[in-house]
Every structure is written in C-alpha cells, then in structure tokens.
Amino acid sequence: MFNKFFCLIWLSLAMFISSDLFSQAIPGKGKLFIIGGGWKPPAMINRMVMEAGMSGNDYAVVLPMASEVPVESAKEIKDQFHDAGQERLYTVMFTQEQLTDKVKLDSVRNAKLIFISGGDQSKFISLIQGSPLMSTIHEAYRKGTLIAGTSAGAAMMSEIMITGNQLKDTTYRATFRTVEAANIETRRGLGLLKNAVIDQHFLIRSRHNRLLTSVLEHRGTMGIGIDESTAILVKGKTAEVIGLSQVLTFSKPKEITKGINGKYGVKNISVGIYLPGQRFKIGG
C-alpha cells in the first residue's frame, strides 16, 4: 500500500513539473507587427488592426517614450490611423515615476494593440527595463495582444537589439563603413522575437554592413532588415512581408574568419530578399 501511495505521489509530482515546464515553453499567443519606419500606407494600418482582432469597444495604445518629441510622435501615428479610418488609438505616456501607475498599466494590459513609436530604442529600453511596464507588455503578448513598433519600436522587438552606435568608429552614421568584429553595440531589447535581430530603414539607408556585423557577432541569429513603408507580421516562427518594399535576411554563416583589424570574412551565408506577400521562417 505504501509503495502504491508513493508511486501515485511521484507520478503526480512528475506530471505537475512536466506541465509547468511545458507551459513555460509555450510561446506568446500574440502577434508582432514590425515596421521598418517611414510612411505607413492605410492598407498596412488596416491589416495591423485586423490582425489585432479589434472590434466594438476594443482600442489600441501608443507608447511614444522612445521619441524626443513624444507628443508629436504620438500625433503622427494617430493621424495615420485616422487616415485609415481607425479612431480608437490612445496615447499612454510613462515617466520614471509612473512605471507603477496601475491605471496606466491596466490601459496597456487591456489594449488589443500596443504600438511603440520611433525615436531612440535605447532611451525606451533604459526607461522600462525590469519595470512593471515591461512585464505588462510581455503579459499582454502572452495572452494574445498584437505588439507593433516602427523604426526604434521595431529594433527593440528582438532579444538582441542594435542600438545604432559603433564601438570603434564612434561617429554616428546611418550605415557602417566596415564589417568588422567588436564594432557594433547591442543590448537586450524587449525579447519578444527570439533568434533574430531587427534592423530598420534598411534599404533606403544601406544598412547591410550593420546587420551583417550583428549576424557575425551573434552566430545562430538571423538578421532581418526591413525597409521603410514595409513590415513583417510575425505569427509564431513565420513572418509575412507587408507593405511597399522589401525585407532582407542574413542567416547561417559558415567558416567565419577575421583578418587585419578584425575585419570579417565569411563563406556560405544565406541571403533572402522577400517581397510583399511572401513569407519566411524566423531563424530558418
């Protein structure tokens, strides 16, 4: 009897542990709508709202804290939503002192769509890292909210976030002049997108060197370069290109070497160029 009782307890405990581990492994039910910056055509806004499942009294919120001019930044995206016939978008602004504001956090938590504006991704992440707002965004994503971001708001979606700064050539430029080791500055982003790093304004600002450097520094990570007026809709591990231009991917580099001054050499890197309507696997 004792052995049977012990076995039942052990089996129940094992099932509980396995169930807990499995639940932790389940990805968020939400979707990501990652925009490379620039003008957002009405069709893109409407697709975003449709994917969020907004109807009736549902609403969206914009978090403009990445911007140096948050009021103007919020107004810009509100105007673009308005042009697409979407009115229920509200600004929720957080300062350091307001990161525990329950009313504001509930406004974010209950939104069907959370939109993060452009600006400086490091500014936004420095403000919310480790805060209740960061946890609220993750909670919303897990329960099914669509998280969208443009420009800086796009860059911060991934776990590895490009800040835009160089470590060797410290003069800021829209594109890197070299592909070399120990030059790109990255930090932890929102972490909603795993096994990938995002770069934005990609083709129009020729950011190939910057993204290539990131992929070679962080092996096993796919680089995704999104052009302006273009987005990827991420559902699970699949991304669909939406908008007007292209998305480039760099992945699976092999035989990486370093030459003079740390400049990278690499053979057999996989490059993808995707048009609107096409899909690709994240990390694949």
N, C-alpha and C positions, 0 to 999 in steps of 0.2 A: 504493500500500500504506500509506504513511504517513497519507494523508488518511482512509483507511478505518479505520485503527487509532485515529486521533484522534477520529473520529466515534463510534466504539464507546465510547471512554473518556468522551466528553462525554455520550453518551446514558445510560451507566451512572450517571454523577455526577448528572445531572438526575433520574433515577428515584430515586436514593438520597435526594436533597434533598426531592423531592416526597413520597416515602414518609414521611420523617421529619416533615415539616410536617403531613402528614395524620394521622400517629399522635398528634401533639401536639393536634390538633384534636378527636380522638375523646373524647367525654365519658366520665365515670366509668361503670363498669358497675353501680355500687351504686345503692341507693335511699335516699331521705330520708324519715324519718317524723317530722314536725314537729308537736309537740303544744302547744296554747295554754295549758297549765297546768291546775291543778286535778286533781280525781279522774279516774283513768283506768279506765274500766269493763273488766271481764275480756275482753269481746269485742274491745276495742281492743288490749289486750296480746296476745291470741291472734293477731290479724291481723298485728301487728308481727312476732311470732315466725315466723308462716307466711311472710310476705314476705321475712324474712331467710333462709328455707330451712333452719332449724335442725332437725337430726335426730341421732340417735345420740349421739356424744360431743361434738357442737357445743356451744358455750357463748356467753354474752353477757357483756360487761363494762359496769360503770357507772363513769363518771368524775365524781366529786362535787365537784371543786375550785371550782366556782362558788359553792358554799354556804358560809356562815359556820359551819355545823354539818354538815360532810361525813359524819360517821358516821351521824347521824340521817337525813340526806337519802338516803344510800345504803340505809339500812334501810327507809325508806318505800317506795322503788321496788321493793326486794326483796320486801317484804310484798305489794305489788300484783301482782308477778309470781307469787308463791306463791299468792295468791288465785285467779289464773287457771290454776293448775296447772303453772306453769313454775318449775323449781328451779335451772337452771344459769345463774345470774347471779352474777357475782363482782365485788367492789369492787377497783378498781385506783386507788390514791391516789398522786399525784405531788406532791412538793415541788420547789422550785427546784433542789435538789441532785440530785434523782432523775430529771430530764428526759432523762438519757442512760443510765439504767439499762436494760441490754439485756434482762434477764429481764422487766421490766415492759413494755417496748416490744414485745417478742415476744408477750406476753399480749394486748396491744391489737391488734397486727397480725394475729394468728391467730383473733381472735374473729369470729363470724358476725354479731354485732350489737354495736354500740358505742352506749351510752346516756349522754347528757350531762344531768346533773341541773339543777334550777333554782337560783336564787340571784342572783348578780351577774355578768352576762355580761362586763363589763369586767375583773373580777377573774380570770376564767378565761382570757380572751384575753391579758391582760397577762402571765400566767404562761407560756403556751405559745407565744406569737407568735415565729416564727423558730426554734423548737426542734425537736429530733428527734421529739417527740411530735406536733407539728403536721404534720410530714412523714409520720409514720406513719399518722395519721388520713386524710390525703389518699391515701396509698398504698393503704390498706385500701379506701377508697371506689372508687378506680380499678379495683381487682381484683374488686369485687362485694359488699363488705360493706354492710349496711344501717346507716346512721348515724341515730340517733334523738336527740331532745332535747325537753325540756319547759321551758316558761317561759323563763328565761335561756338554757337549752340550745336553745330554738327561735330566739330572737332572734339568736344568733351564727351560725346556719347560712348566712345570706346574706353577700354580699361587703360590702355597706353595712349596718352594724349600728347600730341605735338603742341608745344607752346608757341612756336614760331621763332624762338630765339636760337642763335648759334652760339656754341661754346668757344670756338676758335676764332672765327671771323665774327666779332661781336656787333658789327654794323648791321642793323636790321635791313633786310631786303625781301621783296616779295618772293624771290626764288633763291635757292642756294646756288653758288657758283661751282661747287665741287660735290663729289660723292666720296666722303672720307669718314673714317672712324672718329668717335669721340667729339663730334661736332654738333650733333643735334640734341637739343634739350627736350626731354619728355618728362611728364609727371603723371600721376594717376588721375584719370578722369572719372566720369560717373560710373563707368564699369558696366553699362547696360549691354554693350556689344563686346563679346569675347573673341579672342583670336584674330583680331583685326585692328587696324589703326586707320583713322579717317584723315584725309586732307581735303580742303575745300577751295573754292575759286580755282579749280585745278588747272584746266587747260588755258584759261584766259590769263593766268599768272605764271604759267610754265613751272609748275611746282614738282616736276618729275624728279629732280635731284633730291629734293627734300624728302619725298615719300620713299624713294629708293634707299636713301640713307637709313630711314627708320626701319624698313623691312630687313636690311642687312644687319642693323644693330640688334634687332629683336627677332631672331630666327624663329620660324614657325608661325609668324604673324603675317596675315595678308594685309597688304596696303591697298586702300580703296580711295581713289582720287575722284572727287565729284565736282563737275564743272558748275558754273553759275546757271541759274534757272533750271536746275536739274536736281533730282533727288533719288534716293533709294528707299523703297519700302521694305523693311525687314520683318519677316514673319518666321520665327524660329531661326533656321540656318539658311534661309533663302532670301535673296534680295532681288527686287524688281526695279528696273530703271524707269523713272517717271520724269517728264518734263521736255526740254527742248534740245539738250546737247548730249554729252557722253559721260560715261564713267569708265575709268581705267583701273585695272587691278594688277598688282605685282605679288607673286607668291612662289613658294617652293624653290628658293635659291639653292644652288648646289655649288660645291667647290669654291667657297669664298676664300679669297686671299687678300693680303694687304701689301701694298707697295710702298714707295717712298712717301714719307709724310703721312702714312696711314691711309692713303687712297685705296679704295676698294677695287678688287677685281672679282668677277663672279661669272660662272658659266651656268647655262641652262636655267635661267629664271623664267617663270611663266608670266606672260603678259596677256591681259584680256582687255578688249575695248568693246564696251556694250552700249547699245542704242536704246532709246525709249521703247518699252515693251519687252525687252529682253531680260532674262533672269540669270543669276549665277549663285553658286553656293558660297557662303561665307567660310573662309578658311580652306576652300577647296581649290 
